[in-house]
Amino acid sequence: MKTEIDLYVIDKVREYRLKADHTQESLSYTLGYSRTFISNFENGSKKYNINQLNKIARVLKCSPKDFLPQDPL
């Protein structure tokens, strides 16, 4: 079950992915994963872990903290 923070992080990763002009597939491949890696998160079947967020932040040229809310939810 996804929590409010899980959904927030998923939305933020999607937002930064789109700003960087990456498709789900292109970001997945750039990260070295299968083509469905990002779609599994965005469709709600998986939750990101901190290591994945760090790797995504490197590719999207942002900070992992950009995917987290400023204040607790």
N, C-alpha and C positions, 0 to 999 in steps of 0.2 A: 504494500500500500504506500502510495506517495504522500509525503507530508507537504505542508505549505512551503517549507524551505527547499525540498526536493524540486517542486514545481517552479519555484523562483529561479533556482540555479539552471534548470533546463531552459527556461525562457531566456535567461541572460546569455547562456552559451549560444542559443539560436540567434539572438539579437546580434552578438558580436560576430558570429559566423556569417550572417547575411551582410553586415557592414563590410566584412572582408571579402565579400563576393565569392564565398565558398558554397558549393552545394553540399548536401549531406555526404554524398559519395566522394567528392574531392577532398573534403576534410578528413574523412575516414582513411582514404588512401595516403594522404600526406602524413597522417599519424602512424601509418604502418599497419592499419587494421583492415579487416574485410570491408567491403563496400556498404554493408548494412550497420556498421558499428554505431554511427551517430544516429541513424534512424531508430535504432533500438531504444535510445534514451528519449528522443523527441516524441516517439509514439507511446512512451510511458511504460515500456516493459523492463527497463533497467534504471538504476540510479548511478550517477557519477561518484567516483571516489576521488580523494584529494590528489592522488598521483595522476589520474586521468585529467583532472582540471588543470594541473600544472603543465602537463604536456600540451593540452589544447591552448592554454594561455601563451605558451612559447610560440606556437604556430600562428596564433591570431595577434601576436605582438601586443599583449596586454598583461595585466597582473591576474593571478588566480583570484585575488580579492575582488576583482571587478565582477566576478560571478556571484558574489555574496551581497546580501543587503547590508546597508550601513548600520541599521538598528535590528535587534532581534525581532523575529516575526511571532 
